[in-house]
Each structure stands twice: as C-alpha cells, then as structure tokens.
Amino acid sequence: MKGSQRRKARQLAAQAIYSWQITNNAVSDIIESMEEENNVNEFDVVYFEKLVNGVFRHLDSIDIAYKPHLARAIDEVDLVEKAVLRVATYELCECREVPYKVVINEAIEVAKLFAADDSHKFVNGVLDKAVKFIRKEEFK
C-alpha cells in the first residue's frame, strides 16, 4: 500500500469522524457513504475502516489520552481539530507499527488541509505532548 493511499485514508477518516460528530449518524452509514463517494482504489480502505471504527470504539480512552495536553477545555476545541486529534491519537495508541513521527506529521497535514489556518500548530503541540505519555517507552 502506497503512503499516499494511507494519507488519503487518514484524510477520509478525519472527515468521517467530523461527520459523525456533527450528525451523530451511525458510523457504519458514514463509512459506507465515504466509500461510495470516493474511489476505493485511491485509498487504503482497510486502514480507513480501522481508523474510523477504532476511534468510535475507543472514543473515551482516546479523549482521555490527549485531553490533559489541551490548553483549553475539550468542549472548546474546534470539531475539525477534534476529529484530527482523535484519529491521530487512536493511531498513536493502537497502531504501534506506525512511527509516531509519521502519525504526527500526517495529522499536521490533515489539519492544514481541513482546519483553520493555524490549527496545524495546535494539533502538533497537543500530539507532541501526548505522544510522550502514549508511547513513553519510545522516549526512555
């Protein structure tokens, strides 16, 4: 699987989580819709589904993992930023085969694509702090 297909999977996962946050529709319906609207040959479908379903299943623990590193209340975090943080935090927690630097860089790129102008700096700051606790064994 090419890196660009993984990047597209992450982008779509953030969009799916954002959609779920807004609509509260069934995650399975959102996944199905995203796959129908996008060329499945252009992204890693399995990874996309893993990210979206993983965020949904582990939402509470994901939010707990990055929440202490926020400079503001979690309810005040923009929904696009929150979607990006949730996908990246899930990946940091559950996809240990992906280097943390790749996860953070990809989250920054997704934030640059979808979020407000300086959101990528916020996302980077939160993830840079959170990773030291999530993957503390890599920082010994």
C-alpha positions, 0 to 999 in steps of 0.5 A: 500500500502506497503512503499516499493511499494511507494519507488519503485514508487518514484524510477520509477518516478525519472527515468521517469522524467530523461527520459523525460528530456533527450528525451523530449518524451511525458510523457504519452509514458514514463509512459506507457513504465515504466509500461510495463517494470516493474511489476505493482504489485511491485509498487504503480502505482497510486502514480507513475502516480501522481508523474510523471504527477504532476511534468510535470504539475507543472514543473515551480512552482516546479523549482521555489520552490527549485531553490533559495536553489541551490548553483549553477545555475539550468542549472548546476545541474546534470539531475539525481539530477534534476529529484530527486529534482523535484519529491521530491519537487512536493511531498513536495508541493502537497502531504501534507499527506506525512511527509516531513521527509519521502519525504526527506529521500526517495529522499536521497535514490533515489539519492544514488541509481541513482546519483553520489556518493555524490549527496545524500548530495546535494539533502538533503541540497537543500530539507532541505532548501526548505522544510522550505519555502514549508511547513513553517507552519510545522516549526512555 
